[in-house]
Amino acid sequence: MSHRSSSPKAQPAGTGFSGYQKFVVAVLAFLQFTIVLDFMLLAPLGAIVIPALKITPGQFGDVVSAYAFSAGVSGILAAGFADRFDRKKLLLVFYTGFMLGTLLCALAHSYLSLLLARMVTGLFAGVVGAASMAIVTDLFPLSMRGRVMGLIQTAFGASTVIGLPLSLALSGRWGWNAPFFLVVAVCTLVGAAIFSRLRPVTAHLALQPDHHPLHHLLHTLRTRSYLIGFATTAMLTMGGFLLMPYSTVFLVHNVGIAIEQLPLVYLVTGAVSIITGPLIGRASDAFGKFRVFAFGCTVSVVMVVVYTRMSHVGLWTMIAVSAMLQLGIFSRMIASAALMSALPKPADRGAYMSISSSLQQMSGGIAAMLGGMVVKEAIDGQLLHFDALGDVVICTTLLSFVLMYFVNRRVSRTALAGVGLEQTASQEP
């Protein structure tokens, strides 16, 4: 297989995407949309699923957490062999498994069947995200990755603005299973596009040492620069998941937002994500990824202080605060994803991305657990110590900034070394 099909030549930062690159970004964005929507879908359906399956809230919590646990385990298990196959084939195999798991969710009729279905879905979803990020890193130079990540991350906003309202409407009309059939339908179209048009991604295969998969996994876990990236990923994820599980309760009982107004809140913040995502990606490529990350950290710290201390404010004031907080979070998310993609060597990208995906799932679960230990519910339903939880988020944000400084320094040093080698080679007779 020629390298031409799997590793396009690097383009300058100001160069636009080629036709094929536009296809890759679009199909991976739709893929990310299905993954995010499937992940977010079950929690808001709890009020329908619990009585429909005659299960307890505790059992429903087990179903939700089973996905994250399976995704975390699969990321570690897949890391050893993730770089030994054509990334297109790896993506198709695991995306098919993800689609099968989602179909099992749609067909579930009991607690046990739904629990097993979520475990299957998470088992494959954990590797799908890692494989797609490895493909981005292989096919796009660092100078373009900010724009790519910005476009792909709009899937988060799209799942909130389009996916969740449509899914809730379908569940109200045809039952809680209906949204999962919708996800399967979209997955089928995305999978067909990947199968028919995505070229093989195989350039990394020529760089693989003849080592056992376990050795490859241990090598990735022991590499010092990778460990800094893993720690940064854990801090970023924990900061996001500390507040998220309790934000709805906080908005209703502490801020005084009516439950009927929550869809409007999610609609606006999701729209902000869709609009600002590509702009943040462009800014990352134009002004520097670490600078945009620093901007995101600054905005996040300020808005977390404001957000976690709000009490009985107007709807649009709260929406403005939420939108600014989302801007800070997205700036960190997009810039960090683009910058940290430059850490792993081409031969280790699949393993690195798999372990990072696993860490994201596990860190999110740990963060939700820690958040539950900090916040308490008062008799009137208000959340106590939510501001203290915000202070913890600020600490993780500052720590992630320090870690990202070292990531940026190492990436810059590697880039300079690469330029030096190219110049030396060009001067040789």
Sequence and secondary structure as in RCSB ss.txt:
>XXXX:A:sequence
MSHRSSSPKAQPAGTGFSGYQKFVVAVLAFLQFTIVLDFMLLAPLGAIVIPALKITPGQFGDVVSAYAFSAGVSG
ILAAGFADRFDRKKLLLVFYTGFMLGTLLCALAHSYLSLLLARMVTGLFAGVVGAASMAIVTDLFPLSMRGRVMG
LIQTAFGASTVIGLPLSLALSGRWGWNAPFFLVVAVCTLVGAAIFSRLRPVTAHLALQPDHHPLHHLLHTLRTRS
YLIGFATTAMLTMGGFLLMPYSTVFLVHNVGIAIEQLPLVYLVTGAVSIITGPLIGRASDAFGKFRVFAFGCTVS
VVMVVVYTRMSHVGLWTMIAVSAMLQLGIFSRMIASAALMSALPKPADRGAYMSISSSLQQMSGGIAAMLGGMVV
KEAIDGQLLHFDALGDVVICTTLLSFVLMYFVNRRVSRTALAGVGLEQTASQEP
>XXXX:A:secstr
  HHHHS     TT    HHHHHHHHHHHHHHHHHHHHHHHTGGGHHHHHHHHT  HHHHHHHHHHHHHHHHHHH
HHHHTTTTSS HHHHHHHHHHHHHHHHHHHHH  SHHHHHHHHHHHHHHHHHHHHHHHHHHHHHS HHHHHHHHH
HHTHHHHHIIIIIHHHHHHHHHHH TTHHHHHHHHHHHHHHHHHHHH     GGGGG  S  HHHHHHHHHH HH
HHHHHHHHHHHHHHHHHHHHHHHHHIIIII   GGGHHHHHHHHHHHHHHHHHHHHHHHHHH HHHHHHHHHHHH
HHHHHHHTT  S  HHHHHHHHHHHHHHHHHHHHHHHHHHTTSS GGGHHHHHHHHHHHHHHHHHHHHHHHHHH 
EE TTS EESHHHHHHHHHHHHHHHHHHHHHHHHHHHHHHHHHHHHHHHHHH  
